[in-house]
Amino acid sequence: MPAYNVAEAKVKLSQLLKKAQRGEEVVIARDHKPVAKLVPIESARPGRRCPGSARKEILYMSPDVFKPLEELPIGEIVEWLPYLFTESEIRKLRRASPKLTPKHVLKS
């Protein structure tokens, strides 16, 4: 396992990172005493993805997951309107559907 002093590691950092990516362990030393070790992160390595690999991951899905909503949760929608739309867009929505945008959401 090669050891590099701090000054050398600064100069060769990109090369040392490539070595760590390949799976090598690189030691960085100060005054000939090991201080740090560069090692590869397992999750950073790109894995091969294949379709259907999560096939058995979904254990349960509600039978009504694809049924249309009978009634929109208007209360929740109204709370988020100021974050989703500009004031002029909310005014247009209020004119188009007064029930959807009550007066307390945007003062005229």
Secondary structure, DSSP 8 states (H G I E B T S, - for coil): --EEEHHHHHHTHHHHHHHHHTT--EEEEETTEEEEEE---GGGS-----TTTTTTT-----TTTTS--SS--HHHHHHHHHHHS-HHHHHHHHHH-TTTS-TTTS--
